[in-house]
């Protein structure tokens, strides 16, 4: 039990000492991507190999007073390079092995002992045709600057001593040496902007709540990460839960909240487990509870598991959900910082925002402002996915260009295909095209381009992507996830989806494009909450940048990328057709007719574009034309 | 206090709650579907969007007024949002306007007209939901619902019940009673305020005009109509007359032309209620129990007490409501005067109220399968019948009501407004206690608009502590204070609807609800003033009724005809179920609770064991075995009630003990 700041410092020093004394480790990435490709089995095999050779050390032993030797295997949070998982990193060398299998355990342990890397397991850059030994030298990592993800992937997430050894809770120690006002001021000075997508300065929220008198104030961490394909917050909570706790502790102290809630999706069971465990650890050490470190400040944390409604990521709906009511947004004002949870002043910050706080308090606001761009200081995490070589979790300084992210870090478009667009900011964001590749990624630049940074989902699309289908996909998502409260969002998204459905099925008209824009602008202006206000973005931005592609669908009745089934056309290449009648027999709607041994003909009016004819033809005589 | 600029005009504001109110006070009718000053701000319809300089586009309903705001209520962008929103709403709305009872009073229709929506470009309603006509009072048509949530908030915030809420999300969202049940199967008290506030035809008053016409056009049926007090000051609104203008004479004339045989006044039985209820009240005050005395004229309030506060059932006045007193006297006494069989008499009430439809169907008010009141029509329905008859109502020559039940005092007339029952009873109580008639303005303290009005009034030596409530959420609050001992009162008048019966859901749909209610209540008070008599006791026809039929207030005869008792509706409606019923009168009643908690603790197995052993012991003839729904002692279940003995924690092993008790109660030799 830590009773004073001094106690904390002593424990931290001890942890650091123990950790440094014992450095040989094999860190197996146990993030979502690697786990899906068998990381758990890889970990087990390495552990068994170490045990067999009597080299096994554990995290627990690392921090014991007795000297220990051997190698510590550990399952870490996401190391980021999901494309090449399962990942295994050797410490202290920093050697990174990619696409590891259970058969590699022996070689890996050998290499750690000998210092000679297993070359077949090293990352091979496909363009440069060279392999990299050290993680830090791989372009994917080299160009990142990891602040919030600093520990994610290198520490054991379920032991607070791992975090303390890496300077954990030092931001909190610094905060405690100041008054709450000064803490809020530091965050204000840092100009940290909300990482949930809105970009509202966190310090402003804090100072409003701090300045509102109330018997009780609350802090809420919004961990309801719901964008399709986004896993930044999840990785952070799974890989470095104490960073979030520390951020919340500082925020609670700054605004005068004694109770904090973490609103986390129930679909993130591992994150929930890790957080619960971290809270227990912090409580048992006295870092959470009453009169923390003798400061007189008390703070407790509760976890609220969300039931999976996307709209509950919206502040007021999230509050309603915690209060046990239907998760529907409420009109503002009053803003939560004035009247939020149970009508008390409440600050709601996103996971990544709070994860920046410990470093800001530890290194100062000036340090933070030196990162990123002037209007958007700091870094931003992105979940890179889609048709890009290196999918994964990255953290880059704000203001990095899209080109650097997609090409330098992401390794370019998969299979050297042509770049078409990126969808940024998930269903609330917009599409950016090749002309935006040199756009700096920060709040304001993206907004001016009709997109938004969002929470950090970034999907790369190549030429084979149908942009109308992409718009339909996101509209389908928001339409399903609309809470149904306000008219523009409820009715507008439904009708927009109907129209998009019509277009991808080949029944669209040019008028439909006007209707999309008309409804879209009304939904954007008229909706009650952020979900509705941003729901038309994917449609409106693609209409702006890819109007020709929409026109192809509605005027020429063709899908240039050949994705939209409803717009496919099957024709028989007469010279190749032997007149065998196989296609006519396979056709479920009798759209094919002809005379044996003469070329057959497909009646386009009857054809349902199922492709059965093409599948059965032995002579490749049935051709699909876009 | 401050000044803002609205469409270029400098506008002062004072204590308005939001910019919308300021704009409306400035004479601009900014449209809304979901804003009502008596409900919480919901912000869903987005029709009241305005442009505020420096802030952009915001909804006026949830923007607080601030000094110096520069506002535009109309612009190309705002028109665009409003028109698209309307078009989107209409696309999902069943547009069967010609057959909709709200055609002409529908806000959606009105705004579609105002904004010149000529055709709907975006889609059609894709599903047809079944119409819920299960309620005796209301009809719910989800196909016409625009999801503004007004009904949800009305039921929750004003009535404190919460029968309706949202279910599902996105475009699948619906307003529905819990678990998709029908309105008739849930704890709806039938007040109909949801329908009164519904902007469209999604919630409407159940129309029963066809049945009325059938009775009127049947030559063998004598049709007797009673008109409630509140109807006379509101029905004129349907014919372009001012609200509050009393049109009793025109109503009587219209009904006669339509072919009704007798037209009477419910205010007459209100006078009768005053005498009966005052007698009851004075008795309670003398015995000091059970107090507080609750009025029971409002059927929604009665059902509310039955459902949520059965512990207060004895506090409810045993007096039937004026409507039911009328039905009882008409069917069982007046029919004899006319020399006809009660079966050939058809009693129709015209009420401002939807809950009265439910009240008339209550078991308590049926005699040999015929109801005392055969049919309840609302003000709206009568207006429709008058229009169907083709009468120029506003030009009708007024006629008087029939005798004997067509004569009322002012005391009976003010029953239609909140505080009216109390005032009428106080006037009479004053005379009973002091022997003198009170000053005309003696009890005006009970008048007003506040949801709860607490007044202490001195009558002679006695101080009467009174509470007058309208709105059931207010009643809940007060009852909780009474239960906790924070408040003690002698008399509690509750009317479910805001403003009392004049604000009933059967009344014509009002655009400005508060103003209309004020005018209607002024109308009733004016009527009281202009009538010659203000004391119910002075009503000569009431005296006549006592002389001929009842004797005196509180007599056995008046109890048989004018009083009743109400029962608990807690948890599950309906009676316990018969498992084995013996016809022997001496048989012992044994009830095994099969409510959720006892069931989970194995009461069903217990019931089976008991059934078997009763049979084995040859006691079947002597036992009435019933499955009961919840004895409300869930913690100590399973519960069994043997005769008057309540036994808790019963397991199948205890069955021999139960048999012993049964034998004891049957006075059989104990084995």
Boltz contact constraints between the chains, C-beta under 6 A:
constraints:
  - contact:
      token1: [A, 331]
      token2: [B, 43]
      max_distance: 6.0
  - contact:
      token1: [A, 331]
      token2: [B, 62]
      max_distance: 6.0
  - contact:
      token1: [A, 479]
      token2: [B, 170]
      max_distance: 6.0
  - contact:
      token1: [A, 480]
      token2: [B, 170]
      max_distance: 6.0
  - contact:
      token1: [A, 482]
      token2: [B, 170]
      max_distance: 6.0
  - contact:
      token1: [A, 483]
      token2: [B, 169]
      max_distance: 6.0
  - contact:
      token1: [A, 484]
      token2: [B, 169]
      max_distance: 6.0
  - contact:
      token1: [A, 484]
      token2: [B, 170]
      max_distance: 6.0
  - contact:
      token1: [A, 484]
      token2: [B, 173]
      max_distance: 6.0
  - contact:
      token1: [A, 485]
      token2: [B, 44]
      max_distance: 6.0
  - contact:
      token1: [A, 486]
      token2: [B, 44]
      max_distance: 6.0
  - contact:
      token1: [A, 486]
      token2: [B, 46]
      max_distance: 6.0
  - contact:
      token1: [A, 487]
      token2: [B, 45]
      max_distance: 6.0
  - contact:
      token1: [A, 487]
      token2: [B, 46]
      max_distance: 6.0
  - contact:
      token1: [A, 487]
      token2: [B, 85]
      max_distance: 6.0
  - contact:
      token1: [A, 487]
      token2: [B, 89]
      max_distance: 6.0
  - contact:
      token1: [A, 488]
      token2: [B, 46]
      max_distance: 6.0
  - contact:
      token1: [A, 488]
      token2: [B, 85]
      max_distance: 6.0
  - contact:
      token1: [A, 491]
      token2: [B, 88]
      max_distance: 6.0
  - contact:
      token1: [A, 491]
      token2: [B, 92]
      max_distance: 6.0
  - contact:
      token1: [A, 492]
      token2: [B, 88]
      max_distance: 6.0
  - contact:
      token1: [A, 494]
      token2: [B, 171]
      max_distance: 6.0
  - contact:
      token1: [A, 495]
      token2: [B, 122]
      max_distance: 6.0
  - contact:
      token1: [A, 495]
      token2: [B, 123]
      max_distance: 6.0
  - contact:
      token1: [A, 498]
      token2: [B, 123]
      max_distance: 6.0
  - contact:
      token1: [A, 522]
      token2: [B, 81]
      max_distance: 6.0
  - contact:
      token1: [A, 522]
      token2: [B, 84]
      max_distance: 6.0
  - contact:
      token1: [A, 525]
      token2: [B, 57]
      max_distance: 6.0
  - contact:
      token1: [A, 525]
      token2: [B, 81]
      max_distance: 6.0
  - contact:
      token1: [A, 526]
      token2: [B, 46]
      max_distance: 6.0
  - contact:
      token1: [A, 526]
      token2: [B, 81]
      max_distance: 6.0
  - contact:
      token1: [A, 528]
      token2: [B, 43]
      max_distance: 6.0
